[in-house]
Structures are given as structure tokens and as C-alpha cells.
Amino acid sequence: MRGRSDGSQKKRLLTSLGVVAIILLCMYLYFGSRSDGESALEYGSRSLKKFGSSYLGGDEDTDLGNKLDESSIKLGLDDGEDGVVPKSFPVCDDRHSELIPCLDRNLIYQTRLKLDLSLMEHYERHCPNPERRFNCLIPPPPGYKVPIKWPVSRDKVWQANIPHTHLAHEKSDQNWMVVQGDKIVFPGGGTHFHYGADKYIKSLANMLNFSADEINNEGRLRTVLDIGCGVASFGGYLLQHDVLTMSVAPNDVHQNQIQFALERGIPAYLGVLGTQRLPYPSRSFELAHCSRCRIDWLQRGGILLLELDRLLRPGGYFAYSSPEAYAQDEEDLRIWREMSTLVERMCWKIAAKQNQTVIWVKPLNNNCYMDREPGTQPPLCKSDEDPDATWGVKMETCITPYSDHDHRTGGSGLAPWPARLTAPPPRLADFGYSNDMFEKDTEIWQHRVENYWNLLSPKISTDTIRNVMDMKANMGSFGAALKNKDVWVMNIISEEGPNTLKLVCDRGLIGSIHNWCEAYSTYPRTYDLLHAWTVFSDIEKKGCSGEDLLIEMDRIVRPTGFIIIRDKQHVIDFVKKYLTALHWEAVTTADTSTEVDQDGDDIVFIVQKKLWLTTESLRTTE
């Protein structure tokens, strides 16, 4: 018995010693590594903590937010303030290869936001607090390939790049998309136009009696807003008519429809008609379009129709293809009657009605509004309300009257396309800008873009670049200079103003308002070229993180895509420190001091994003 007892005691002793040894080893590794390389360990643990909190249901960061080094809230390149620069960023989990930080349903769930689902608030922007933001790189999906080039991409994309085929099955009878081997093919159909968007577009032009059934109406119809756009075939087929469409849809049950649109090379934006204004100024579009977009236009006193009214130019059209326009059952007839009454009070008139489509037209001036009976609903918006303010601005149940200029001229006064691209827009006067300033700006950016393309020429061919984003567009002259390239440009204007996006739209271009201290409303890997003119200098003044912006730019740009940074020398030096961590490659650096039009000390720095794959992606590819 005694021998057994001694053996048992020895086992217990050995077990205890083993546990103590493991604890001591862990303490040594933890404290030893902190003393030898505290910053590097803190950076890595911070990355993992953010990752765990945001996606794995971990607890909120406690005091972590108070420990962020100064480089995370400013560029950190002042003397004596060299921030910690990582040799590599962590890679986000493969499951999150389609992360949109400000449209993240996991974030909404974890933060328990109280949102009204009936008002579509859950599809609006809700950005993470700084402690919940990622500092990891979004990986491409397994088997990712360099996208098919435009114009072939309009009709087919690699299935591996957007591995979602549910729309092909759900909309199989409507010709949205079809899976063919390793590609997804887009026959050009839609919910309302099964037999092709091209025939449907021609029928709209015919309904409006446009010359030769040409939808651009001799250049007078240039910009279109397509609400509930599906995979954007309507906008894609309008491009051949010199008509530029902002295709808008939320990240709803038809997930990835905007991702498909951008992969195809078609302009598109993730947005929803919910409670806030869309990020476009008043009088931005000649045509709004809704083809079975499943929107209740009568809700809240017609507030969603009034938002379209704000966005349409004088004499602008709303083309509505839906059962309410033709069905004879009791419910559809009721909706049609109520909608007809509403738009009549809004001073819209039916321009054409045929088969399953009705097209309304807005008045050219304020006369109809002035002639309405007192107390008619909806009322006119108050004179002190800015119709162009959009960032974080709630929609109003009121009619936006025209400016005195538009009322007097009986229209927008815009030249037909393509003359309007370079003609000084009437709304220049809103900013105190002269025609000479506008023309000089156009000329300057023409020279700069020519220089950019010369610098890029060893790396690109005519079809390398399709989707372009100008992160600080000012008057849109960068985009205007690209007219003869087979590209389209998303022109971004800062939410702080001046709100020159209306000048961009008046030139026949498209864009949106944004704050670069936050993530943009797009999927990862959606743009071939980003142009950042003093964007880093701007966010530095706001106290926002340059590192966060670099990670966001990496999220947006496609593998093998390019980024042109035009900024001060200290910004270029800052970006260069992160090239290895971001898997970016320097293409060239150019001093702009010799430029004839140079009025500062900007440096041009061009980088290319490398195509990299995770271990899981490599295994799938093999």
C-alpha cells in the first residue's frame, strides 16, 4: 500500500511542477517579448483584437483605444514622431473577402443598433467606431483572377471573382445572368426586360418621340439614376448611347448585384432610398428609372418620390415600369390612383404611357408650384434649406423648388453632350468661380492627366484601366481629361465642401459625396485606378488616420490596379514606408516643379497593387 501511495504523490508532484513550469514559460514569453519589442507586439495584438471584436463576437476593446500610438490618429511624420510601421499587415479571414466596413451587417448585429427595418435603415451607412476598425488586408476569394477587360466584361466575368450564383438561379427566367463553365454571362435581361435592355431602351426613346429613337435625345439626356438596378444591365447598355448611369441598389436579398455591376465595368454605387438623402446634389440627372424596383413610393407622404424630384433636372423624366402602371387587380389600381394623385400635386405630368411603362416629366419652372392651392401637400421646402446638402442629411417631405436662375431660364441651361463637358456650367456662380477659372482648371488637368499616362505607359495598354475613382474631384477636370479613354470616373467630393459635385454633374459626369475618414460604400477590388490629390494632407488636418486610409485604398483597388498619389513630400515618404506591408510596388516618382501649371510643391507617386493570394486561395487554385 505504501508503495502505491509514494507513486501517487510523485505523479501529483510532477503534475504540479509541470503546471508551474508552463506558467513561468508563458510569463517569460509575454514580458520578455514586451521588453524586447513592445511596439511590434502591441501592434499585432491590436490588429487581432480588432479582428476578434468585430467578427468573432469578442468583447469590446476596453482600454485599448487609449493606448493607440500617435501614428494611428495622424500621419506621424513630424520630427521625433516616427510611428510604428509594420513589416506586414495581418490578413482578414477568407470569409470576409467582401467586407464593406460601413455596410457590415455583423457590425449592426454586434452593436445592437436600433434600426427601423421598414425604413431600410439597416441598408444605410453605419460605420464602426475607431476601436472596431480593421487594420488587416482584405484577401481576394479563392481562385481570384485578374478581371476580364472592357468591353468584353460587360457580358462576362470570372465566376471565381464573385463566387455567387444564386441570382442566376433566382432570376433564370429573366436573363439577368447565366453560369457558363468558369464564367458568369450577362445576356442583358432584367426583371422587366427579359429580352434585352437594348430593345427596352429603344422603346423608351420611342415613347418620348426622341429623334431616331435615340435615348440621348441629341445630347440633351446624358445622366441617369437607375434605382434598384439589379446587375446594372440597363446602365451597361446605355453606355453605347453616350448616356452615363449611376446604378444604385442596396446590399439586400439580392446581395452582390452592385459587385457584379462593377466587376463588369459598369458605374454603380451601394445605396438605398431609406431615411437619408442619396449623396448627390439637386438637379443631377435627366432621367430616373425604376424597373420593378419593389419600392413603396407612397410611404411617408411620398418622401421617396420627393427625393427623386430633388435629384431630377428641370424637365427631367421618371420612367416607371411596374405592375401598378398596367395591372387591373384592385390593389394595383388603388396604388396607381394614389400615385397619380401624388405626382399631380408635385406638378409632374405624364409624358407617355404604353404597355407596362409610364414616364412622368417634371415642370421646367416654378409656375405650377406657385399656382397650387394654399395648403396643398406636399409643401415646398423652406427657402433656407440647402437642396444640395446630403451627407448625413435626412430626406424631407417637401418639394424642392428651382433656383431663381433655373426658374427664369425655364431649364438647366446646360449645353448638350459632349459640349457640356468643357462648357462652363451655370452653377459656377454659386461658388463665385469665373469662367476663366473653370477653363484654366480644365486645361491644367488635361496636362496633368497626359503626364500621368506617360508615366503609366510602360505598365498599361488601352484596356488595362476601366473603373477610375478621383478621390478629390474638385470641378471634375481630372475626369473630363479622360474623355477619350475607354474609362468611367467616380468623382468624389468631400462632405466638408465646397459642394462642387453639382459642377461635376453639370459637366455630364457622375460622382458622390464622401468623407475619407470613413470607408467608402463599395465592395473590395472594384476600381482599377485611384487618384488621390492631396487627400492625405486633407485627412491629416482632420486628425484622421493615414494608415486607415491606406488600408481602405487597398480594399478598393483591384489586384494589379494603380494608385496615383499627388501630395506633399512628407506624405509620399509616409506612404513609401508601407509599401511592403501593403504588397504595393512603386512604379515611379515625379517632381512636378517643372510643370508649367504647377503652383505648389506636390510630388506625384504612382504605385501598383500586387496580386497576392492566401494559402487557402492557393490550395483552391491548385
ZAMARGU-4260 file (C-alpha; in steps of 0.2 Angstrom, whole numbers, plus 5000, padded with zeros to 4 digits):
<rodrens>
0) 5000/5000/5000 | 5014/5012/5004 | 5022/5010/4988 | 5007/5014/4979 | 5005/5030/4989
5) 5023/5035/4985 | 5019/5033/4967 | 5003/5043/4968 | 5012/5058/4977 | 5026/5058/4964
10) 5013/5059/4950 | 5005/5074/4959 | 5021/5082/4962 | 5027/5080/4944 | 5010/5087/4938
15) 5011/5102/4949 | 5029/5106/4944 | 5024/5104/4925 | 5010/5117/4928 | 5021/5129/4937
20) 5034/5127/4923 | 5021/5131/4909 | 5015/5147/4919 | 5033/5153/4921 | 5037/5150/4902
25) 5021/5160/4897 | 5026/5174/4908 | 5043/5174/4901 | 5037/5174/4883 | 5025/5188/4887
30) 5035/5200/4897 | 5051/5196/4888 | 5044/5200/4871 | 5037/5216/4878 | 5053/5222/4884
35) 5062/5217/4868 | 5049/5223/4855 | 5034/5231/4864 | 5028/5241/4849 | 5028/5227/4837
40) 5019/5215/4849 | 5006/5229/4853 | 5003/5232/4835 | 5000/5214/4831 | 4989/5211/4846
45) 4979/5227/4842 | 4976/5220/4825 | 4970/5203/4831 | 4959/5212/4845 | 4950/5222/4832
50) 4948/5207/4821 | 4941/5197/4835 | 4930/5210/4842 | 4922/5214/4825 | 4920/5197/4818
55) 4922/5184/4831 | 4909/5191/4843 | 4923/5196/4856 | 4921/5209/4869 | 4923/5227/4866
60) 4940/5234/4867 | 4942/5240/4885 | 4957/5252/4887 | 4964/5248/4870 | 4958/5264/4862
65) 4968/5274/4875 | 4984/5265/4870 | 4984/5269/4851 | 5000/5276/4846 | 5000/5293/4839
70) 5003/5287/4821 | 4986/5280/4821 | 4977/5297/4823 | 4989/5307/4811 | 5002/5304/4798
75) 5015/5304/4811 | 5029/5311/4801 | 5034/5326/4811 | 5051/5326/4818 | 5053/5314/4833
80) 5036/5306/4830 | 5040/5291/4819 | 5026/5280/4821 | 5027/5261/4821 | 5027/5255/4803
85) 5023/5236/4801 | 5033/5225/4790 | 5016/5216/4786 | 4998/5218/4790 | 4988/5204/4796
90) 4976/5196/4783 | 4957/5196/4787 | 4949/5179/4787 | 4944/5172/4769 | 4926/5173/4774
95) 4927/5192/4774 | 4934/5194/4757 | 4919/5205/4753 | 4919/5216/4768 | 4911/5234/4767
100) 4915/5242/4784 | 4901/5254/4784 | 4888/5242/4777 | 4893/5227/4788 | 4878/5218/4795
105) 4889/5209/4808 | 4893/5226/4815 | 4874/5231/4816 | 4871/5214/4825 | 4885/5216/4837
110) 4882/5234/4842 | 4864/5231/4843 | 4859/5246/4834 | 4840/5250/4835 | 4835/5252/4817
115) 4818/5253/4808 | 4819/5239/4796 | 4803/5246/4787 | 4813/5262/4783 | 4828/5252/4776
120) 4839/5260/4790 | 4849/5243/4791 | 4854/5246/4772 | 4861/5264/4776 | 4879/5268/4781
125) 4883/5263/4799 | 4902/5265/4801 | 4912/5256/4815 | 4920/5266/4829 | 4939/5268/4828
130) 4942/5254/4841 | 4932/5242/4829 | 4940/5246/4813 | 4951/5234/4804 | 4970/5235/4801
135) 4970/5219/4791 | 4971/5217/4772 | 4955/5210/4763 | 4960/5194/4754 | 4954/5190/4737
140) 4942/5175/4736 | 4950/5158/4732 | 4954/5156/4713 | 4953/5175/4710 | 4959/5181/4693
145) 4963/5197/4685 | 4946/5204/4679 | 4941/5202/4661 | 4944/5218/4651 | 4931/5230/4645
150) 4921/5229/4634 | 4920/5210/4635 | 4917/5212/4653 | 4900/5219/4650 | 4894/5202/4645
155) 4905/5190/4655 | 4916/5189/4671 | 4926/5176/4680 | 4914/5166/4692 | 4929/5164/4704
160) 4930/5183/4707 | 4912/5184/4713 | 4908/5166/4718 | 4889/5169/4720 | 4877/5161/4708
165) 4860/5162/4717 | 4855/5177/4706 | 4857/5165/4691 | 4845/5153/4698 | 4833/5165/4706
170) 4832/5176/4690 | 4834/5162/4677 | 4818/5166/4669 | 4823/5185/4667 | 4840/5183/4659
175) 4850/5193/4672 | 4864/5181/4672 | 4869/5163/4667 | 4883/5152/4674 | 4894/5145/4659
180) 4909/5135/4665 | 4921/5146/4674 | 4912/5162/4669 | 4896/5171/4673 | 4887/5178/4657
185) 4875/5193/4657 | 4863/5191/4642 | 4857/5209/4645 | 4840/5205/4653 | 4831/5212/4668
190) 4815/5209/4678 | 4805/5220/4666 | 4815/5217/4650 | 4818/5199/4649 | 4823/5200/4630
195) 4837/5213/4632 | 4840/5230/4639 | 4844/5237/4621 | 4826/5234/4615 | 4819/5242/4631
200) 4830/5257/4629 | 4824/5260/4612 | 4806/5258/4617 | 4808/5272/4630 | 4816/5283/4617
205) 4801/5279/4605 | 4789/5283/4619 | 4796/5300/4621 | 4797/5304/4602 | 4816/5306/4603
210) 4824/5308/4586 | 4829/5292/4578 | 4823/5283/4594 | 4840/5288/4601 | 4839/5289/4620
215) 4852/5303/4622 | 4840/5315/4613 | 4854/5323/4603 | 4865/5325/4619 | 4851/5333/4630
220) 4849/5317/4640 | 4866/5312/4647 | 4865/5307/4666 | 4853/5294/4673 | 4849/5287/4690
225) 4844/5269/4690 | 4836/5264/4706 | 4835/5246/4711 | 4847/5242/4696 | 4849/5223/4698
230) 4866/5219/4690 | 4865/5236/4680 | 4862/5229/4663 | 4851/5244/4659 | 4866/5256/4663
235) 4878/5245/4654 | 4868/5246/4638 | 4865/5265/4640 | 4884/5267/4638 | 4884/5264/4620
240) 4872/5279/4618 | 4884/5291/4627 | 4872/5290/4642 | 4880/5288/4659 | 4871/5280/4673
245) 4873/5279/4691 | 4866/5262/4695 | 4860/5261/4713 | 4855/5246/4724 | 4857/5241/4742
250) 4866/5226/4749 | 4850/5217/4751 | 4842/5200/4747 | 4850/5202/4730 | 4867/5203/4738
255) 4882/5206/4726 | 4872/5214/4712 | 4882/5230/4713 | 4898/5220/4715 | 4893/5211/4698
260) 4890/5228/4690 | 4907/5235/4695 | 4916/5219/4690 | 4908/5221/4673 | 4915/5239/4672
265) 4898/5247/4674 | 4896/5263/4685 | 4887/5258/4701 | 4885/5263/4720 | 4879/5254/4735
270) 4864/5265/4741 | 4846/5264/4747 | 4831/5276/4747 | 4829/5275/4766 | 4829/5289/4778
275) 4844/5299/4772 | 4847/5309/4755 | 4857/5300/4742 | 4874/5308/4741 | 4871/5318/4725
280) 4866/5336/4724 | 4850/5343/4717 | 4846/5343/4699 | 4860/5330/4695 | 4850/5318/4682
285) 4840/5320/4667 | 4831/5303/4669 | 4827/5292/4684 | 4822/5274/4681 | 4814/5261/4691
290) 4810/5244/4683 | 4801/5233/4696 | 4812/5240/4710 | 4800/5235/4723 | 4799/5252/4732
295) 4783/5258/4741 | 4783/5276/4733 | 4768/5281/4743 | 4775/5278/4760 | 4778/5293/4772
300) 4769/5306/4761 | 4778/5301/4746 | 4795/5306/4753 | 4805/5294/4741 | 4797/5301/4726
305) 4801/5319/4733 | 4819/5313/4734 | 4819/5308/4716 | 4811/5325/4712 | 4825/5334/4721
310) 4838/5325/4710 | 4830/5327/4693 | 4834/5342/4682 | 4820/5354/4676 | 4810/5344/4663
315) 4818/5328/4669 | 4809/5311/4667 | 4805/5297/4679 | 4802/5281/4669 | 4792/5268/4680
320) 4790/5250/4674 | 4779/5241/4687 | 4763/5231/4688 | 4754/5247/4696 | 4756/5255/4679
325) 4746/5242/4670 | 4738/5229/4681 | 4719/5228/4684 | 4718/5220/4701 | 4710/5230/4715
330) 4727/5233/4725 | 4737/5239/4709 | 4723/5250/4704 | 4722/5258/4721 | 4741/5261/4721
335) 4740/5268/4703 | 4726/5280/4708 | 4735/5286/4724 | 4752/5288/4715 | 4744/5298/4701
340) 4736/5310/4713 | 4753/5312/4722 | 4763/5316/4707 | 4750/5328/4700 | 4751/5338/4716
345) 4770/5338/4713 | 4767/5345/4696 | 4773/5330/4686 | 4764/5326/4670 | 4763/5310/4660
350) 4774/5312/4646 | 4770/5294/4639 | 4761/5278/4645 | 4762/5262/4635 | 4760/5244/4639
355) 4769/5242/4656 | 4778/5258/4657 | 4773/5276/4662 | 4785/5291/4660 | 4782/5307/4670
360) 4790/5323/4667 | 4795/5337/4679 | 4790/5355/4676 | 4803/5367/4668 | 4800/5381/4681
365) 4791/5385/4697 | 4775/5392/4689 | 4765/5376/4693 | 4771/5376/4711 | 4765/5394/4713
370) 4748/5390/4706 | 4744/5377/4718 | 4730/5379/4731 | 4736/5385/4748 | 4739/5370/4760
375) 4742/5358/4745 | 4753/5343/4751 | 4767/5341/4749 | 4773/5358/4753 | 4788/5367/4746
380) 4804/5366/4755 | 4809/5380/4766 | 4819/5393/4757 | 4834/5391/4770 | 4835/5373/4767
385) 4850/5368/4756 | 4844/5356/4742 | 4862/5351/4739 | 4867/5346/4757 | 4867/5327/4758
390) 4880/5320/4770 | 4870/5313/4785 | 4855/5324/4780 | 4838/5317/4782 | 4825/5317/4767
395) 4811/5329/4769 | 4793/5328/4764 | 4793/5343/4753 | 4796/5349/4735 | 4812/5357/4731
400) 4809/5372/4720 | 4821/5378/4707 | 4833/5392/4709 | 4829/5409/4703 | 4841/5406/4688
405) 4833/5389/4683 | 4816/5397/4685 | 4820/5412/4674 | 4828/5401/4660 | 4815/5388/4661
410) 4828/5374/4662 | 4845/5369/4667 | 4854/5379/4654 | 4866/5365/4651 | 4874/5363/4633
415) 4871/5346/4625 | 4884/5332/4627 | 4898/5332/4623 | 4899/5351/4623 | 4894/5352/4641
420) 4910/5343/4647 | 4920/5359/4644 | 4907/5372/4643 | 4907/5382/4660 | 4891/5376/4669
425) 4879/5390/4675 | 4881/5385/4693 | 4899/5391/4694 | 4891/5407/4700 | 4886/5398/4716
430) 4904/5397/4721 | 4910/5414/4715 | 4920/5405/4701 | 4923/5413/4685 | 4923/5405/4668
435) 4941/5409/4666 | 4945/5399/4682 | 4935/5384/4676 | 4943/5384/4659 | 4960/5386/4667
440) 4957/5371/4679 | 4951/5361/4664 | 4967/5365/4654 | 4978/5361/4669 | 4971/5344/4672
445) 4972/5340/4654 | 4991/5342/4655 | 4992/5333/4671 | 4982/5318/4665 | 4993/5317/4650
450) 5008/5317/4661 | 5001/5303/4672 | 4998/5292/4656 | 5015/5295/4650 | 5022/5289/4667
455) 5010/5274/4667 | 5013/5269/4649 | 5026/5256/4652 | 5014/5247/4663 | 4997/5249/4654
460) 4989/5246/4637 | 4972/5253/4631 | 4961/5241/4640 | 4971/5240/4657 | 4961/5253/4666
465) 4941/5254/4666 | 4935/5259/4683 | 4943/5275/4690 | 4940/5285/4706 | 4945/5303/4708
470) 4946/5304/4727 | 4946/5323/4727 | 4937/5329/4711 | 4935/5347/4714 | 4927/5353/4697
475) 4929/5336/4689 | 4943/5341/4677 | 4953/5326/4680 | 4938/5315/4674 | 4935/5327/4660
480) 4953/5324/4654 | 4949/5306/4652 | 4935/5308/4640 | 4945/5300/4625 | 4950/5285/4636
485) 4938/5270/4637 | 4935/5273/4656 | 4922/5280/4668 | 4926/5290/4683 | 4918/5291/4700
490) 4921/5309/4706 | 4922/5311/4725 | 4919/5327/4733 | 4922/5330/4752 | 4907/5331/4764
495) 4915/5347/4771 | 4913/5356/4754 | 4913/5367/4744 | 4900/5355/4736 | 4906/5356/4719
500) 4899/5339/4714 | 4885/5349/4706 | 4898/5356/4694 | 4904/5339/4691 | 4886/5333/4687
505) 4883/5348/4676 | 4898/5343/4665 | 4889/5326/4662 | 4899/5316/4674 | 4894/5307/4690
510) 4901/5305/4707 | 4896/5306/4726 | 4899/5315/4742 | 4911/5306/4754 | 4922/5308/4770
515) 4938/5299/4768 | 4940/5297/4787 | 4927/5283/4784 | 4926/5268/4772 | 4918/5271/4755
520) 4902/5262/4750 | 4909/5249/4738 | 4914/5231/4738 | 4933/5227/4739 | 4943/5226/4722
525) 4931/5237/4712 | 4942/5250/4704 | 4957/5249/4693 | 4964/5267/4697 | 4963/5278/4712
530) 4968/5296/4710 | 4972/5305/4727 | 4976/5323/4725 | 4981/5330/4742 | 4968/5318/4750
535) 4981/5313/4764 | 4985/5331/4768 | 4966/5334/4770 | 4963/5320/4782 | 4979/5324/4792
540) 4971/5341/4795 | 4956/5332/4802 | 4966/5321/4813 | 4961/5305/4804 | 4972/5290/4802
545) 4983/5290/4786 | 4986/5271/4790 | 4967/5268/4789 | 4966/5277/4773 | 4980/5266/4765
550) 4971/5250/4771 | 4954/5257/4764 | 4963/5261/4747 | 4970/5244/4746 | 4952/5237/4749
555) 4945/5247/4735 | 4958/5245/4722 | 4959/5229/4711 | 4975/5217/4712 | 4986/5224/4698
560) 4977/5241/4699 | 4986/5258/4701 | 4986/5272/4714 | 4992/5289/4709 | 4996/5300/4724
565) 4999/5319/4721 | 5003/5327/4738 | 5017/5334/4748 | 5034/5326/4751 | 5031/5320/4769
570) 5015/5311/4763 | 5025/5302/4749 | 5038/5297/4762 | 5024/5291/4774 | 5016/5280/4760
575) 5033/5273/4755 | 5036/5266/4772 | 5020/5255/4770 | 5023/5248/4753 | 5030/5231/4759
580) 5016/5229/4771 | 5003/5233/4758 | 5010/5222/4745 | 5012/5238/4734 | 5025/5241/4721
585) 5032/5258/4717 | 5030/5262/4699 | 5038/5279/4698 | 5040/5296/4707 | 5039/5313/4698
590) 5044/5330/4704 | 5030/5342/4697 | 5041/5358/4700 | 5045/5359/4681 | 5026/5358/4676
595) 5021/5375/4668 | 5005/5375/4678 | 5012/5370/4695 | 5008/5381/4709 | 5014/5371/4724
600) 5027/5358/4729 | 5017/5342/4725 | 5025/5326/4721 | 5017/5313/4710 | 5020/5295/4717
605) 5012/5280/4707 | 5011/5263/4714 | 5004/5246/4708 | 4995/5233/4719 | 5002/5216/4718
610) 4991/5201/4715 | 4993/5190/4731 | 4983/5175/4737 | 4981/5167/4754 | 4986/5149/4757
615) 4968/5144/4756 | 4966/5153/4739 | 4982/5144/4733 | 4975/5127/4738 | 4959/5130/4729
620) 4968/5137/4713 | 4979/5121/4713
</rodrens>
